[in-house]
Amino acid sequence: MVNHRYRVSIGLPVYNGENYIDQAIDSVLVQTYADFELVICDNGSTDRTEEICRRQAEADPRIRYHRNSENLGASANFRRTFELATGEYFRWLAHDDVLAPQYLERCVAALDREPDAILAQPLVGIIDAKGVIKSIGDDGLQRASSPRVSERFAALVRYPRRYWEVFALIRREVLAKTGLLAPFTCSDVVLGTELGLLGRFVLVPEPLFLNRHHPERFSQAVLVDRAASLRWWNNSDRARLIDLCPTWQIQMHALNAIRKHVANRWERQRLYLMLLRHLLTRYTLSRLIIEPITAADPRILMAGRRVKRWLQTRKVPSLAAAGSGSGPEVQK
C-alpha cells in the first residue's frame, strides 16, 4: 500500500542483476532532489538480487520492492514498474546504469520551467563495466526539442541510433498515452518516435545519465544468441514470432502512431511522406528484405553476424561503419 505520493517515480525492472543493482539503487538514493519513489520489479531473479533489494528497501521507505511470482519477460516487467508508479514524472532505470546526483534536480527543474516539454533528457555518458566514462553525447536529439512535429519525427525515426530518450524523465500522463514497451526487441524505437509525436523534448546539457556498456547487457547478448535473448525479453512464443521481423514492426507501429497522435490532416500526410523516404533508405530497405529470409531460418542471421564481426575485427572500413549502430539500447 502506498501511503505517500511522491512527485517523481523511478521504475527499476530487473532480472538477475546482482552485479550492478546496488550501484544503481545507491545512485538514486543520493539524489539532491529527494521527492521520489523507487519502484523495483524483480522478474523472479535466481541470484542475490532479491536479497540486495530487500535490504535496500528496509533501509529507505522511498523504495518499494515487488517480486513477480513468475518471469513475465522483460518487456512486461518494464510495463509493470510503470503501472505501480504514482509520480507526476516517471523514469525507467536499468539495473546496470547510474544517475549522477543532480539528475532529478536538473531534469525536474527543466520540466517545471518548460511546461510544453514532455520529457527532459540530459547528455549521456557511456561507461564501461568499471564505471569509467568512455564518451559523452546526445546522439543528435537537438532537433527533438523543436516545436514542429515534423522536425522531431525526422530526428527520432532515424535508425540505427541509441534510443536514450526512453530513459528520460517523462511526464507520466504523456507516457500513459503511448504503447509503452511492446513485446518485441525494437519497441524502444517505436516508443521514442511516439513520444516525439506527442510533444517536444527539453535537453539538459550535462552528462547526468551514465549508460553502462558491458558484455552481459542485452544489446550485446542478442548478437551472440538471439533466440535466448528473445526468450528473456518476451517470455512468450507468440511474441517471439512477432520479434523475427523487428524492422517491419517498427514501420507498422510508426504508421499507427502517426494516425493515432497527429490530428492535422496535412501534417499527417507530411509525416507519411517522411516515413516513406525513411523506408527507402539503403539501411532500412535492406533490413525489410533480409528479415523475412532470416525469419525462415534464424541460423542465417547468426551466420551473417559472425561473418560481420569477423570482418570488423579485420577493420574492413565499410562494414565497420555499417556496424556502428548497435540497435536498441533499452533491453537490459
TAHU-V522823 format. One record per backbone hydrogen bond with DSSP energy under -1.0 kcal/mol. CO is the residue of the C=O (numbers start at 0). NH is the residue of the N-H. E is the energy in kcal/mol with one decimal. If there is no record, write none. Layout:
co nh e
CO NH E
CO NH E
This chain:
co nh e
6 87 -1.2
6 88 -2.2
7 36 -2.2
8 90 -1.8
9 38 -3.0
10 92 -2.5
11 40 -1.9
13 42 -2.9
16 19 -1.1
16 20 -2.3
19 23 -1.8
20 24 -2.7
21 25 -2.6
22 26 -2.0
24 28 -2.2
25 29 -1.3
27 30 -1.6
33 35 -2.0
34 7 -1.5
36 9 -2.5
37 63 -3.1
38 11 -3.3
39 65 -3.0
40 13 -2.3
41 43 -1.0
41 67 -2.8
47 51 -2.4
48 52 -2.7
49 53 -2.7
50 54 -1.9
51 55 -2.1
52 56 -2.7
53 57 -2.1
59 62 -1.8
61 37 -2.8
63 39 -2.9
65 41 -3.1
72 76 -1.7
73 77 -2.4
74 78 -1.9
75 79 -2.0
76 80 -1.7
77 81 -1.3
78 82 -2.2
79 83 -1.8
87 171 -2.6
88 8 -2.8
89 169 -3.2
90 10 -2.9
93 96 -1.6
97 209 -3.0
99 102 -2.2
100 31 -2.5
101 105 -2.6
102 106 -2.5
103 107 -2.8
104 108 -1.7
105 109 -1.9
106 110 -2.1
107 111 -2.5
108 112 -2.1
109 113 -1.6
113 116 -2.2
117 170 -2.6
118 201 -2.4
119 168 -2.1
120 203 -2.0
122 208 -1.3
123 136 -2.0
124 210 -2.2
125 133 -4.0
125 134 -1.0
126 212 -3.1
127 130 -1.9
131 127 -1.6
134 125 -2.9
136 123 -3.0
140 143 -1.5
141 144 -1.8
142 145 -1.5
143 200 -2.5
147 151 -1.8
148 152 -2.7
149 153 -2.2
150 154 -1.6
151 155 -2.3
152 156 -2.5
161 163 -1.0
162 165 -1.2
163 166 -2.2
164 167 -1.7
168 119 -2.5
169 89 -3.2
170 174 -2.3
171 175 -2.1
173 176 -1.6
174 177 -1.5
181 183 -1.8
183 186 -1.9
185 188 -1.2
185 189 -1.0
186 190 -2.5
187 191 -2.4
188 192 -2.0
189 193 -2.6
190 194 -2.5
191 195 -1.7
192 196 -1.4
193 197 -1.1
194 198 -1.2
199 117 -2.6
201 120 -2.5
203 122 -1.2
203 205 -2.3
205 122 -1.4
205 207 -1.8
207 99 -3.1
208 124 -2.9
209 97 -2.3
210 126 -2.2
213 216 -1.7
216 219 -1.0
216 220 -2.5
217 221 -2.8
220 223 -1.0
220 224 -2.7
224 228 -2.1
225 229 -2.5
226 230 -1.7
227 231 -1.7
228 232 -2.1
229 233 -2.9
231 73 -1.9
232 74 -2.3
235 239 -2.2
236 240 -1.4
237 241 -1.5
238 242 -1.7
240 243 -1.0
241 244 -1.3
244 248 -1.8
245 249 -2.6
246 250 -2.1
247 251 -2.3
248 252 -2.6
249 253 -2.3
250 254 -2.2
251 255 -2.1
252 256 -2.4
253 257 -2.1
254 258 -1.9
255 259 -2.1
256 260 -2.7
257 261 -2.0
263 267 -2.3
264 268 -2.2
265 269 -1.9
266 270 -2.2
267 271 -2.6
268 272 -2.0
269 273 -2.0
270 274 -2.5
271 275 -2.2
272 276 -2.2
273 277 -2.0
274 278 -2.4
275 279 -1.5
277 280 -1.5
280 284 -2.7
281 285 -2.1
282 286 -1.7
283 287 -2.3
284 288 -1.5
285 289 -2.5
286 290 -2.6
289 293 -2.4
290 294 -2.4
291 295 -1.1
296 299 -2.3
297 301 -2.1
298 302 -2.2
299 303 -2.3
300 304 -2.2
301 305 -2.0
302 306 -2.2
303 307 -2.3
304 308 -2.7
305 309 -2.2
306 310 -2.5
307 311 -2.3
308 312 -2.0
310 315 -1.5
311 314 -1.7
315 319 -2.4
316 320 -2.1
317 321 -1.8
318 322 -1.7
320 323 -1.4
329 331 -1.1
